[in-house]
Amino acid sequence: MDIKDLIKIKIENSIKDFEKIGINDNWNVNKSNIHNYLIEPRYEEYIDIKNNKIMLWTVLEGDNFGYKIVYSEKDENFGLAMISIEDEKIFLGTYGSFGKTLYSM
């Protein structure tokens, strides 16, 4: 199993957890909409808050102010990123599970 498969499994498990407890009051956690924003994981360069270049897996691209959900292999957690005015990918930090990150958007 490669890293892409592992990421996909983590995402699907988080979506199932949301469905079990009936959270669907927001586009981010509405099953019919989540799948519209999930993408095939892409390994991309981001800039962190210290202006360092880091590599993360982009897994969701929303139309909410350009936010993205990314996966950090180093931290083994999901986090948020966004596109700057200069069109740079900025990593905002990790939140833990895909579900926690999704709900924090």
C-alpha positions as MATLAB code, in Angstrom:
seq = 'MDIKDLIKIKIENSIKDFEKIGINDNWNVNKSNIHNYLIEPRYEEYIDIKNNKIMLWTVLEGDNFGYKIVYSEKDENFGLAMISIEDEKIFLGTYGSFGKTLYSM';
ca = [
       0.000    0.000    0.000;
       1.424    3.380   -0.963;
       0.977    6.743    0.782;
      -1.876    7.798   -1.541;
      -3.886    4.714   -0.578;
      -3.231    5.340    3.120;
      -4.408    8.953    2.821;
      -7.575    7.899    0.975;
      -8.415    5.353    3.682;
      -7.982    7.969    6.427;
     -10.271   10.377    4.564;
     -12.993    7.803    3.936;
     -12.931    6.698    7.593;
     -13.369   10.306    8.723;
     -16.298   10.826    6.345;
     -17.947    7.654    7.673;
     -17.463    8.890   11.256;
     -19.240   12.154   10.401;
     -22.108   10.276    8.775;
     -22.519    7.993   11.828;
     -23.063   10.944   14.146;
     -25.236   12.795   11.647;
     -23.127   15.887   11.099;
     -24.292   17.395    7.835;
     -25.204   21.023    8.581;
     -22.328   22.450    6.576;
     -21.065   21.905    3.011;
     -17.803   20.627    4.459;
     -19.384   17.653    6.141;
     -22.221   16.934    3.737;
     -21.346   13.671    1.997;
     -22.791   14.713   -1.338;
     -20.586   17.793   -1.390;
     -17.381   16.467    0.170;
     -16.781   14.169   -2.757;
     -17.071   17.105   -5.156;
     -13.992   18.686   -3.552;
     -11.787   15.663   -2.848;
      -8.986   15.260   -5.346;
      -6.453   12.574   -6.124;
      -3.683   13.314   -3.581;
      -0.986   15.533   -5.112;
       2.470   16.054   -3.615;
       3.046   19.820   -3.744;
       5.320   22.496   -2.373;
       3.933   24.871    0.275;
       5.402   27.677    2.350;
       5.043   27.410    6.140;
       4.705   30.282    8.631;
       8.495   30.516    8.925;
       8.758   30.933    5.160;
      10.285   27.458    4.732;
       9.378   25.350    1.725;
       7.743   22.049    2.677;
       6.162   19.215    0.729;
       2.588   18.193    1.562;
      -0.141   16.103   -0.001;
      -3.089   18.207   -1.223;
      -6.278   16.141   -0.786;
      -9.165   18.641   -0.916;
      -9.609   21.906   -2.736;
     -12.612   23.954   -1.715;
     -14.043   27.114   -3.116;
     -14.231   28.641    0.388;
     -11.690   31.470    0.093;
      -9.168   29.155   -1.558;
      -8.703   26.835    1.424;
      -7.200   23.387    0.938;
      -6.820   20.351    3.143;
      -3.361   18.814    3.081;
      -1.713   15.774    4.625;
       1.703   15.906    6.284;
       3.650   12.659    6.111;
       6.029   14.037    8.737;
       3.278   14.725   11.297;
       0.916   12.001   10.021;
      -1.897   14.550   10.335;
      -4.125   16.664    8.163;
      -4.036   20.432    8.105;
      -5.192   23.568    6.339;
      -3.548   25.559    3.611;
      -4.587   28.455    1.452;
      -3.583   30.390   -1.623;
      -2.055   33.820   -0.975;
      -2.774   36.978   -2.924;
       0.520   36.292   -4.710;
      -0.847   32.842   -5.673;
       1.516   30.999   -3.294;
       0.426   27.878   -1.422;
       0.610   28.720    2.305;
       0.498   25.975    4.964;
      -1.443   27.152    8.024;
      -0.820   24.161   10.294;
      -2.094   20.704   11.203;
      -5.364   20.001   12.990;
      -5.162   16.240   13.444;
      -7.654   14.015   11.662;
      -9.207   14.770    8.323;
     -12.550   15.243   10.065;
     -11.260   17.795   12.564;
      -9.559   19.696    9.761;
     -12.647   19.583    7.572;
     -14.897   20.809   10.353;
     -12.547   23.672   11.179;
     -12.856   25.198    7.701;
];
